[in-house]
Amino acid sequence: MKYYHNPRCSKSRQGLTFLPNNVEIILYLKEDVSTTVYGSILQRYDGNLLDLVRIQELPAKGLDLHSYSIEDLAEFLTQNPIVLQRPILDDGESIIIGRPVENISNFLKD
């Protein structure tokens, strides 16, 4: 299980409290996350792909991301990781957005 974490984000910090010890913490703003990894996250997310993007945050603000393919969006996230919604929990099958943070708690209870 992987947790895409931004330590400067209060929701991301709150989400840490729900995690078991064996979760790998990915500091995606400091670590290089590949386009392939972002593509996998986008493909496995069961919802609107733009939920995974902070569309009001520069450099996404004002772009027509609805027209982007998964590959284009994955490349955009690779080049602009600041716009990745946070926090994100990836169990290898499902992608959970931790907004609200109770999404993480509820997912881990199942």
Secondary structure per residue as TSV (DSSP state, phi and psi in degrees):
chain	resnum	aa	ss	phi	psi
A	1	M	-	360.0	140.3
A	2	K	E	-126.3	144.7
A	3	Y	E	-124.0	114.8
A	4	Y	E	-86.0	110.9
A	5	H	-	-123.0	137.2
A	6	N	-	-118.9	107.1
A	7	P	T	-59.2	-19.6
A	8	R	T	-83.8	-7.5
A	9	C	-	-96.6	125.1
A	10	S	H	-63.9	-39.4
A	11	K	H	-64.9	-38.8
A	12	S	H	-64.9	-42.0
A	13	R	H	-65.4	-41.2
A	14	Q	H	-62.6	-38.8
A	15	G	H	-62.2	-29.0
A	16	L	H	-57.2	-31.8
A	17	T	T	-66.7	-19.9
A	18	F	T	-91.3	-10.5
A	19	L	-	-82.2	140.5
A	20	P	-	-71.2	167.9
A	21	N	T	-66.1	-24.4
A	22	N	T	-88.7	13.0
A	23	V	-	-84.3	132.5
A	24	E	E	-82.9	124.3
A	25	I	E	-90.0	122.4
A	26	I	E	-105.9	114.0
A	27	L	-	-88.4	79.7
A	28	Y	T	-63.9	-17.2
A	29	L	T	-82.3	-19.3
A	30	K	T	-104.9	-32.0
A	31	E	S	-94.1	148.7
A	32	D	-	-79.2	114.4
A	33	V	-	-101.2	127.5
A	34	S	-	-75.3	159.6
A	35	T	H	-59.3	-35.7
A	36	T	H	-61.9	-42.5
A	37	V	H	-65.4	-46.9
A	38	Y	H	-61.2	-40.5
A	39	G	H	-60.3	-40.9
A	40	S	H	-64.0	-42.7
A	41	I	H	-60.0	-47.7
A	42	L	H	-62.6	-42.0
A	43	Q	H	-66.5	-34.7
A	44	R	H	-89.2	-11.3
A	45	Y	-	-70.6	128.4
A	46	D	-	-98.0	71.8
A	47	G	S	178.5	-170.3
A	48	N	-	-67.5	122.8
A	49	L	G	-57.8	-31.4
A	50	L	G	-72.4	-8.9
A	51	D	G	-64.7	-23.0
A	52	L	G	-85.1	-2.2
A	53	V	B	-120.5	135.0
A	54	R	-	-83.5	86.1
A	55	I	T	-69.8	-15.3
A	56	Q	T	-92.0	-0.1
A	57	E	S	-98.6	134.7
A	58	L	T	-63.9	140.3
A	59	P	T	-93.7	10.7
A	60	A	T	-79.9	-26.6
A	61	K	T	-57.6	127.3
A	62	G	T	88.6	-8.8
A	63	L	-	-85.0	148.7
A	64	D	-	-88.6	77.0
A	65	L	G	-73.6	-12.9
A	66	H	G	-61.8	-27.9
A	67	S	G	-87.0	-3.7
A	68	Y	-	-77.9	139.9
A	69	S	-	-77.2	169.7
A	70	I	H	-58.0	-41.9
A	71	E	H	-63.8	-43.1
A	72	D	H	-64.4	-42.6
A	73	L	H	-66.6	-39.0
A	74	A	H	-62.5	-42.3
A	75	E	H	-64.9	-41.2
A	76	F	H	-60.4	-43.4
A	77	L	H	-66.1	-36.5
A	78	T	H	-61.6	-41.3
A	79	Q	H	-81.8	-21.2
A	80	N	-	-137.2	63.8
A	81	P	G	-62.2	-18.6
A	82	I	G	-60.7	-23.1
A	83	V	G	-89.3	-1.0
A	84	L	B	-67.2	130.5
A	85	Q	-	-61.6	148.4
A	86	R	S	-142.6	152.0
A	87	P	-	-81.4	163.3
A	88	I	E	-128.1	132.6
A	89	L	E	-109.7	128.9
A	90	D	E	-122.9	113.1
A	91	D	-	-95.2	10.1
A	92	G	S	95.5	-19.1
A	93	E	S	-122.8	-46.9
A	94	S	-	-111.3	152.5
A	95	I	E	-117.3	124.6
A	96	I	E	-118.6	127.6
A	97	I	E	-90.1	127.8
A	98	G	-	-86.5	43.4
A	99	R	S	-130.9	104.7
A	100	P	S	-73.1	160.8
A	101	V	T	-62.5	-21.1
A	102	E	H	-63.0	-20.9
A	103	N	H	-56.7	-39.1
A	104	I	H	-68.8	-47.8
A	105	S	H	-59.0	-47.3
A	106	N	H	-62.9	-40.3
A	107	F	H	-64.7	-42.7
A	108	L	H	-72.3	-21.3
A	109	K	H	-72.1	-29.1
A	110	D	-	-70.2	360.0
